[in-house]
Every structure is written in structure tokens, then in C-alpha cells.
């Protein structure tokens, strides 16, 4: 014989599992320390500065040697 299932309980269990899954995703996506965030920002700034340093400046028309 089949087990009797309380639909109200089943819905609550399903909602609880969904909430836990979403919370786990958010912890993975947003759960970073301040030091990690700062390190990433510093890395982006360094790479941007490095690219800006390598950019060639256009020559001005009246300044040829």
C-alpha cells in the first residue's frame, strides 16, 4: 500500500528546499570577504592603468622635429 502524503507538508518541504538552494547560490555569488573584493578592485585598477600606460598618444601636427 502507498504511504499517505500530506500535500500541505509536501508543499512546505518543496518551498523550503527551493529556498535553501537559492540561499546556497547567493552565498556562492555574493559571499565574499571585504579583502577579496578589495583585491579584485585593485587588480582591475592595475590592469586598466597598465593598458593606459601602453596607449600611444596622437602626434600634434605642428611638433615634428
C-alpha positions as CSV (number, residue, x, y, z in Angstrom):
1,X,0.0,0.0,0.0
2,X,1.2,3.6,-0.7
3,X,2.1,6.0,2.0
4,X,-0.3,8.8,2.8
5,X,1.2,12.1,1.8
6,X,0.1,15.4,3.4
7,X,0.1,17.8,0.5
8,X,0.4,20.8,2.8
9,X,3.6,19.3,4.3
10,X,4.9,18.4,0.8
11,X,4.4,21.9,-0.5
12,X,6.2,23.4,2.5
13,X,9.1,20.9,2.2
14,X,9.4,21.8,-1.5
15,X,9.4,25.5,-0.8
16,X,12.0,25.0,2.0
17,X,14.3,23.1,-0.4
18,X,13.9,25.8,-3.1
19,X,14.7,28.5,-0.5
20,X,17.8,26.6,0.7
21,X,19.0,26.1,-2.9
22,X,18.6,29.8,-3.7
23,X,20.4,30.8,-0.4
24,X,23.3,28.5,-1.4
25,X,23.6,30.1,-4.8
26,X,23.5,33.6,-3.2
27,X,26.2,32.6,-0.7
28,X,28.4,31.4,-3.5
29,X,27.7,34.5,-5.6
30,X,27.8,37.3,-3.0
31,X,29.6,35.7,0.0
32,X,33.0,37.3,-0.4
33,X,35.1,39.0,2.2
34,X,35.9,42.7,2.0
35,X,39.6,41.7,1.4
36,X,38.6,39.6,-1.6
37,X,36.5,42.4,-3.0
38,X,39.3,45.0,-2.5
39,X,41.9,42.7,-4.1
40,X,39.7,42.3,-7.2
41,X,39.2,46.1,-7.4
42,X,43.0,46.6,-7.1
43,X,43.6,44.0,-9.8
44,X,41.2,45.7,-12.2
45,X,42.7,49.1,-11.5
46,X,46.2,47.8,-12.1
47,X,45.3,46.2,-15.4
48,X,43.5,49.4,-16.5
49,X,46.5,51.5,-15.5
50,X,48.8,49.2,-17.4
51,X,46.7,49.4,-20.6
52,X,46.5,53.2,-20.3
53,X,50.3,53.4,-19.9
54,X,50.8,51.5,-23.2
55,X,48.4,53.6,-25.2
56,X,50.0,55.7,-27.9
57,X,49.3,59.4,-27.8
58,X,48.5,61.1,-31.1
59,X,51.1,63.4,-32.5
60,X,50.3,67.1,-32.7
61,X,50.5,68.5,-36.3
62,X,52.9,71.4,-35.6
63,X,55.5,69.5,-33.4
64,X,57.6,67.5,-35.9
65,X,61.4,67.5,-35.4
